[in-house]
């Protein structure tokens, strides 16, 4: 198995932020996420990282609260 390369292509055509992740590491992720930031330097994914899960949960709850507030406004509430 090989590596998967992630890169940033700048407007001037320069390639920066090159990151190689092993295909086997990506396959170990239960959600098969293809975002470089989802993987730690050791190749493990953040699906099992408690701090990352707490951050994701807080983000989801904030987004849900914002959505529910928008729905309430549409229905004539606050």
C-alpha positions as MATLAB code, in Angstrom:
seq = 'XXXXXXXXXXXXXXXXXXXXXXXXXXXXXXXXXXXXXXXXXXXXXXXXXXXXXXXXXXXXXXXXXXXXXXXXXXXXXX';
ca = [
       0.000    0.000    0.000;
       1.185    3.491   -0.760;
       0.866    6.961    0.579;
      -1.820    9.490   -0.228;
      -0.502   12.972   -0.864;
      -2.381   16.099    0.172;
      -1.134   19.472   -1.088;
      -2.160   23.111   -1.245;
      -1.922   24.760   -4.649;
      -1.416   28.512   -4.350;
      -2.741   31.033   -6.892;
       0.722   31.434   -8.408;
       0.977   27.674   -9.006;
       3.268   26.994   -6.055;
       2.635   23.760   -4.193;
       2.834   24.092   -0.404;
       1.666   22.233    2.686;
       2.544   18.804    1.300;
       1.431   16.011    3.600;
       1.719   12.269    3.060;
      -0.584    9.913    4.902;
      -0.366    6.152    4.644;
      -3.310    4.555    2.904;
      -3.407    1.980    5.707;
      -3.825    4.785    8.293;
      -6.789    6.212    6.380;
      -8.333    2.747    6.128;
      -8.122    2.380    9.935;
     -10.355    5.426   10.423;
     -13.897    4.177   11.131;
     -15.366    7.119    9.170;
     -12.763    6.936    6.359;
     -12.173   10.701    6.545;
      -9.958   12.156    3.793;
      -9.055   15.427    5.522;
      -5.364   15.730    6.452;
      -6.125   17.634    9.670;
      -8.075   14.600   10.915;
      -4.812   12.648   11.314;
      -2.178   13.108   13.992;
       1.557   13.150   13.255;
       1.817    9.469   14.232;
      -0.791    8.570   11.586;
      -3.641    7.790   13.954;
      -6.983    9.454   13.327;
      -8.754   11.717   15.791;
     -11.899    9.569   15.981;
     -10.673    8.135   19.276;
      -9.107   11.315   20.686;
     -11.223   12.419   23.668;
     -10.298   16.098   23.406;
     -11.146   16.151   19.706;
     -14.452   14.385   20.338;
     -15.336   16.948   23.028;
     -14.519   19.775   20.582;
     -16.649   18.199   17.842;
     -19.556   17.677   20.255;
     -19.411   21.292   21.468;
     -19.315   22.485   17.853;
     -22.321   20.346   16.919;
     -24.331   21.486   19.934;
     -23.591   25.137   19.167;
     -24.611   24.632   15.539;
     -27.809   22.851   16.639;
     -28.698   25.681   19.048;
     -28.141   28.235   16.296;
     -30.326   26.247   13.893;
     -33.115   25.816   16.457;
     -33.044   29.558   17.199;
     -33.372   30.312   13.479;
     -36.308   27.903   13.180;
     -38.009   29.527   16.192;
     -37.575   32.976   14.591;
     -39.119   31.722   11.359;
     -42.117   30.393   13.275;
     -42.616   33.782   14.901;
     -40.866   33.044   18.169;
     -37.917   34.921   19.626;
];
